[in-house]
């Protein structure tokens, strides 16, 4: 149904059952019905029971993408079923699945929480851009609190890489990376947690935050630049949004959100650590290699 007009329909969804596979007549009848509906202007999406049983996580994502594509294309059939041209609706998860709707249009940034944000409209990560005239870390740190107030935390690794790209002294950067407290302390109005993330202050710290999408334009180029609190948030959202995802399926979501083509031991280890932490806090549970929200 059209979310803005309850008299219009955007997609018909058909599900096959046991009879479909056991009877040739049933299969032919289903195909005929679909052809008739499409001839009347309907756009039909079929969910195969075998796909749903073998990979419910992936099947649900493909369904959501089909619905999103139908909405985005403006394809609508009103309640009187006026005939319209059939459109093709891709069922593959495309790279821009997470950016079809900007969350900034839905909620003010300071109202984003892990409870009201959704995977398909996660906000983009915004780079920290210090004054190019600054020549010392102390000068850069004077601008960091304002950035952190308007955004979420950044990792020490990301901060160091940002300064390295601006030709700061390498020996100083190595010292900053090894012992962040030499530069980032209460005196600067900043706080560094046990996972190497920089916060506005210790009162601002949360173990789980809204994940920020990486794009080709921002400078979070390696996995160490992703805050662990965002990884925890992503894991929680995956378990909350989909029924019984496996760890591998959550890893695939990590690659989509943070813009990575492959997932090595580092990413897999980070995901496992985040899931274990959530399980220890009794927020999620694992049953037969699948994750669920704890009762």
C-alpha positions in Angstrom: 0.0 0.0 0.0 1.2 3.5 -0.8 2.4 5.0 2.6 1.0 8.4 1.6 -2.3 7.2 0.0 -4.2 4.2 1.4 -6.3 3.9 -1.8 -3.2 3.1 -3.9 -1.1 0.0 -4.1 2.6 -0.2 -5.0 3.4 -3.9 -4.9 1.7 -7.3 -4.8 3.5 -10.0 -2.8 2.9 -13.7 -3.4 4.2 -16.6 -1.3 4.4 -20.1 -2.5 3.5 -23.0 -0.2 4.0 -26.8 -0.1 1.3 -27.3 -2.7 3.2 -25.2 -5.2 6.1 -27.7 -5.2 3.9 -30.8 -5.1 1.5 -30.1 -7.9 2.2 -29.1 -11.5 -1.4 -27.8 -11.8 -0.9 -25.6 -8.7 2.3 -24.1 -10.2 0.6 -23.4 -13.5 -2.4 -21.8 -11.8 0.0 -19.6 -9.7 1.8 -18.5 -12.9 -1.4 -17.8 -14.7 -2.7 -15.7 -11.8 0.5 -13.7 -11.7 0.3 -13.1 -15.5 -3.4 -11.9 -15.2 -2.5 -9.5 -12.3 0.5 -8.1 -14.2 -1.7 -7.6 -17.2 -4.0 -5.5 -15.1 -1.1 -3.3 -14.0 0.1 -5.0 -10.8 3.8 -5.3 -10.0 4.2 -8.7 -8.4 7.0 -9.9 -6.1 7.2 -13.6 -5.2 8.8 -15.0 -2.1 10.0 -18.5 -2.4 9.4 -20.7 0.7 12.7 -22.5 0.1 14.6 -19.1 0.1 12.8 -18.0 3.3 13.6 -21.2 5.1 17.3 -21.4 4.0 18.0 -17.6 4.3 15.3 -15.6 6.0 17.6 -12.7 6.7 18.5 -12.4 3.0 15.0 -13.0 1.8 13.6 -10.3 4.0 16.2 -7.8 2.8 15.4 -8.5 -0.8 11.7 -8.0 0.0 12.4 -4.7 1.7 14.5 -3.6 -1.3 11.7 -4.5 -3.7 9.2 -2.4 -1.7 11.7 0.5 -1.4 12.3 0.3 -5.2 8.6 0.3 -5.9 8.0 3.3 -3.7 11.0 5.2 -5.2 10.0 4.5 -8.8 6.5 6.0 -8.2 4.8 2.9 -9.5 1.3 2.8 -8.1 -2.0 1.0 -8.9 -5.1 2.6 -7.5 -8.0 0.7 -6.0 -9.8 0.5 -9.3 -6.6 -1.2 -10.8 -6.1 1.1 -13.8 -3.7 -0.6 -16.2 -0.1 0.7 -16.1 3.1 -0.3 -17.7 5.0 -3.0 -15.9 8.3 -2.0 -14.4 11.3 -4.1 -13.5 12.0 -4.3 -9.8 15.4 -5.5 -8.8 15.5 -8.0 -5.9 19.3 -7.7 -5.4 20.6 -5.7 -2.5 22.2 -2.7 -4.1 25.0 -0.6 -2.8 22.7 2.3 -2.0 20.2 0.3 0.0 21.2 2.2 3.1 20.9 5.7 1.5 17.5 5.7 -0.2 16.1 8.0 2.4 18.1 10.5 4.5 17.5 10.2 8.2 18.1 13.9 8.6 14.7 14.4 6.8 13.0 12.3 9.5 14.6 13.3 12.7 16.8 16.0 14.1 20.3 14.7 14.5 20.2 15.1 18.3 17.1 12.9 18.4 18.8 9.9 16.8 18.8 6.9 19.1 19.4 3.2 18.7 15.7 2.7 19.2 14.3 5.0 16.5 16.8 4.7 13.7 16.6 2.0 11.1 19.2 0.2 9.0 17.9 1.6 5.7 18.2 5.3 6.8 21.4 5.4 8.9 23.0 8.8 8.9 26.3 9.4 7.1 29.6 9.8 8.9 30.7 13.5 8.8 34.5 14.1 8.6 36.2 16.3 11.2 37.8 19.2 9.2 40.1 21.3 11.4 41.5 24.6 10.4 44.2 24.0 7.8 46.3 26.8 9.3 46.8 24.9 12.6 50.2 23.5 13.0 50.0 21.8 16.4 47.8 19.1 17.9 46.8 21.4 20.8 45.4 23.9 18.3 43.4 21.1 16.5 42.0 19.9 19.8 40.5 23.3 20.5 38.0 22.6 17.6 37.4 19.0 18.4 34.9 19.4 21.2 32.5 21.4 19.1 32.6 18.7 16.4 32.0 15.9 18.9 29.0 17.8 20.3 27.4 17.8 16.9 28.5 14.3 15.9 29.3 11.0 17.5 32.8 10.0 18.8 35.8 9.3 16.5 38.6 6.9 17.1 42.1 7.9 17.9 43.2 6.0 14.8 41.0 8.2 12.6 42.2 11.4 14.3 45.8 10.4 13.8 45.2 9.6 10.1 43.5 12.9 9.7 46.5 14.8 11.1 48.9 12.6 9.1 47.2 13.6 5.9 47.9 17.2 6.9 51.6 16.5 7.3 51.9 16.7 11.1 55.2 15.5 12.6 55.2 11.6 12.4 56.9 11.2 15.8 54.3 13.2 17.5 51.5 11.3 15.8 53.0 8.0 16.9 53.1 9.3 20.5 49.5 10.4 20.2 48.4 7.0 18.9 50.4 5.1 21.6 49.5 7.2 24.6 46.4 9.3 23.7 46.2 10.6 27.3 49.3 12.7 26.7 47.1 15.0 24.6 43.5 14.1 25.2 42.5 14.5 28.8 40.1 16.3 31.1 42.0 19.5 30.6 41.0 19.5 27.0 37.4 18.7 27.8 37.7 15.3 26.1 37.5 11.7 27.1 39.0 8.5 25.6 37.3 5.2 26.3 38.9 1.7 26.6 38.3 1.0 22.9 40.2 4.0 21.6 37.3 6.3 20.9 37.3 10.1 21.7 34.2 11.5 23.3 33.2 15.1 24.2 33.4 14.1 27.9 33.0 11.1 30.2 29.3 12.0 30.8 28.7 11.7 27.1 29.9 8.1 26.9 27.6 5.4 25.7 28.6 1.8 25.1 26.3 1.6 22.1 25.7 4.3 19.5 24.0 4.8 16.1 26.3 3.5 13.3 27.3 6.1 10.8 27.5 5.1 7.1 30.8 5.3 5.4 31.0 6.7 1.8 33.7 6.9 -0.8 34.0 10.6 0.1 34.8 10.4 3.8 38.2 9.5 5.3 37.3 6.5 7.5 39.4 4.3 5.3 40.3 1.4 7.7 38.5 -0.7 10.2 40.4 0.9 13.1 38.6 4.2 12.3 35.2 2.7 13.1 34.1 3.3 16.8 33.4 0.0 18.6 30.3 1.6 20.0 29.0 1.9 16.4 29.8 -1.8 15.8 27.8 -2.7 18.9 24.9 -0.5 17.7 25.0 -2.1 14.2 24.9 -5.6 15.7 22.0 -4.7 17.9 20.1 -3.1 15.0 20.6 -6.2 12.9 19.3 -8.6 15.6 16.4 -6.2 16.3 15.5 -5.7 12.6 15.7 -9.3 11.3 14.6 -12.5 12.8 17.5 -14.7 13.8 20.5 -13.4 11.7 23.7 -15.4 11.8 27.0 -13.8 12.6 28.0 -14.1 8.9 24.9 -12.2 7.9 25.7 -9.4 10.4 29.2 -9.3 9.0 27.7 -8.7 5.6 25.7 -5.8 7.0 28.9 -4.4 8.4 30.5 -4.4 4.9 27.4 -2.6 3.5 27.2 0.1 6.1 30.9 0.8 6.5 31.6 0.4 2.8 34.0 -2.6 2.7 34.2 -5.1 0.0 35.7 -7.9 2.1 35.7 -8.9 5.7 38.9 -10.3 7.2 39.8 -11.7 10.6 39.8 -8.2 12.1 36.2 -7.4 11.1 35.0 -10.9 12.0 36.7 -10.6 15.4 35.2 -7.2 16.1 31.7 -8.4 15.3 32.1 -11.4 17.5 33.3 -9.2 20.4 30.4 -6.9 20.0 27.9 -9.7 19.9 29.5 -11.3 23.0 29.3 -8.0 24.8 25.6 -7.6 24.0 25.0 -11.2 25.1 26.8 -10.7 28.4 24.5 -7.7 29.0 21.6 -10.1 28.3 20.3 -7.9 25.4 20.6 -10.7 22.8 20.8 -14.4 22.9 22.2 -17.1 20.5 20.3 -20.2 19.5 21.5 -22.6 17.0 24.0 -20.1 15.5 21.3 -17.4 15.2 20.9 -14.2 17.2 17.7 -13.0 18.8 16.6 -10.2 21.1 16.6 -11.5 24.6 13.2 -12.0 26.2 
